[in-house]
Amino acid sequence: MERSVVVAIREGLHARPAALFAKAAGEQPVPVRIARPGGDPVDAASILGLMTLGAGAGDEVVLSTPADGDDDRAALDALVAFLERTEVA
């Protein structure tokens, strides 16, 4: 299962937002991968992987899970909602 989303977080996926996103991804019931369109996916729970993406505010990313079940949908819903926020705590 895949879902595209535009990063709304002002800082993008750098430093603190990346750490918080990686934590949220690691708490999901299924593994989630993230990539720039056409790029190689990385583990969404990896801070280092997120930093290598270089995804800033306004950039599109693609989230993916290994299957198409309820857990996969829930994981993508939660992470899309995270990326659609303009600020993270």
C-alpha positions in Angstrom: 0.0 0.0 0.0 1.3 3.5 -0.9 0.2 7.0 -0.1 1.8 10.3 -1.3 1.8 13.4 0.9 3.3 16.8 0.8 5.4 17.6 3.9 3.8 20.6 5.6 6.2 20.7 8.6 8.0 24.0 8.4 11.4 22.5 9.2 10.8 19.6 6.9 12.1 16.2 8.0 15.2 17.5 9.7 16.6 17.1 13.2 13.7 17.2 15.8 10.8 16.6 13.3 12.8 13.6 11.9 13.3 12.2 15.4 9.6 12.6 16.3 8.5 11.1 12.9 10.9 8.1 13.3 9.5 7.5 16.8 5.9 7.6 15.4 6.8 5.3 12.6 8.4 2.9 15.0 5.2 2.7 17.0 3.1 1.6 14.1 1.9 -2.0 13.9 3.6 -2.6 10.5 6.9 -1.4 9.0 6.7 1.8 6.9 9.1 3.0 4.2 9.4 6.5 3.0 10.9 7.9 -0.3 11.0 10.9 -2.5 9.1 10.2 -5.7 11.3 8.1 -7.9 13.9 7.7 -5.1 14.9 4.7 -3.0 12.8 4.1 0.0 14.2 4.1 3.5 12.9 2.8 6.8 10.6 5.5 8.2 11.6 4.6 11.7 15.3 5.4 11.0 16.4 9.0 11.8 19.5 8.6 9.7 17.4 7.3 6.8 15.0 10.3 7.1 17.9 12.7 7.2 19.3 11.3 3.9 16.0 12.0 2.2 16.4 15.7 2.6 12.7 16.3 2.5 11.8 19.9 3.2 8.5 21.7 3.6 6.5 21.5 0.4 8.3 18.4 -0.8 6.3 15.3 -1.8 7.1 12.0 -0.2 5.7 8.5 -0.7 4.9 6.3 2.3 4.5 2.5 1.8 3.7 -0.6 3.7 4.2 -4.3 2.8 0.5 -5.1 2.5 -3.0 -3.7 2.2 -4.6 -4.5 5.5 -6.3 -2.5 8.3 -3.0 -2.1 10.1 -1.3 -0.8 7.0 -4.1 1.8 6.4 -4.0 2.9 10.1 -0.2 3.3 10.0 -0.3 5.4 6.8 -3.2 7.5 8.2 -1.2 8.3 11.3 2.0 9.2 9.5 0.3 11.2 6.8 -1.5 13.2 9.6 1.9 13.8 11.2 3.4 15.1 7.9 0.4 17.3 7.2 1.0 19.3 10.4 2.8 22.6 10.1 4.5 22.3 13.5 5.6 19.5 15.7 6.0 19.6 19.5 
